Amino acid sequence: MAAARITLFTRPGCHLCDTAREVVNAVAAECAVGVQEVDITTDPDLLAKYWDKIPVTLVDGQPHDVFFVDAERLRQALTS
């Protein structure tokens, strides 16, 4: 698997996270990039920072989307 270019912050029981995960994984497979998923409940700092914003996606460590992931926008970020 390629190095992770996408980071997806999630938490258990989050239905928006489930949807975002599907989009992120599909686009990552198309673009042959890796995904790192991080459960914010395992880190107090991440939990405080992202509790009311998840899912959050980063591309190459930079903020990309909050709440919803637009597949085309993500694809463009990965290919530009």
C-alpha positions in Angstrom: 0.0 0.0 0.0 1.2 3.5 -0.8 2.1 5.9 2.0 -1.0 7.5 3.6 -1.8 10.8 2.0 -5.3 11.0 3.5 -6.0 11.1 7.2 -9.6 10.5 8.4 -10.5 11.4 11.9 -13.5 9.5 13.2 -15.2 8.1 16.3 -17.2 5.0 16.9 -20.9 5.3 16.3 -20.6 8.2 13.9 -22.9 7.7 10.9 -21.2 10.6 9.0 -17.9 8.9 9.6 -19.2 5.7 8.0 -20.2 7.6 4.9 -17.0 9.5 4.8 -15.0 6.3 5.1 -16.7 4.8 2.1 -15.9 7.9 0.0 -12.4 8.2 1.2 -11.6 4.5 0.6 -13.1 4.5 -2.9 -11.1 7.6 -4.0 -8.0 6.4 -2.3 -8.2 3.2 -4.2 -8.7 5.0 -7.5 -5.8 7.3 -6.9 -3.6 4.5 -5.4 -2.9 6.4 -2.1 -3.0 5.3 1.4 -5.4 6.2 4.2 -4.8 6.5 7.9 -7.9 6.4 10.0 -7.6 7.8 13.5 -10.2 7.2 16.2 -10.3 10.5 18.1 -11.6 8.8 21.3 -8.1 7.3 21.8 -6.4 10.6 22.2 -7.6 13.3 24.6 -6.2 16.2 22.5 -7.8 14.9 19.3 -11.0 14.3 21.2 -11.1 17.9 22.4 -10.1 19.3 19.1 -12.4 17.3 16.8 -15.4 16.1 18.9 -18.0 18.3 17.3 -16.4 18.4 13.8 -16.0 14.8 12.7 -15.4 13.3 10.3 -12.4 15.5 9.4 -10.2 14.7 6.5 -6.6 15.9 5.9 -4.7 15.5 2.6 -1.0 15.5 3.0 -1.5 16.8 6.6 -3.5 19.8 5.5 -7.2 20.3 6.4 -9.5 19.2 3.6 -13.1 18.5 4.5 -15.2 18.5 7.7 -18.5 16.6 8.1 -18.8 15.5 4.5 -16.3 14.3 1.9 -16.9 15.4 -1.7 -15.4 12.6 -3.9 -14.5 14.9 -6.8 -12.9 17.5 -4.6 -10.8 14.9 -2.8 -9.8 13.3 -6.2 -8.7 16.8 -7.4 -6.7 17.4 -4.3 -4.9 14.1 -4.7 -4.1 14.5 -8.4 -3.1 18.2 -8.5 
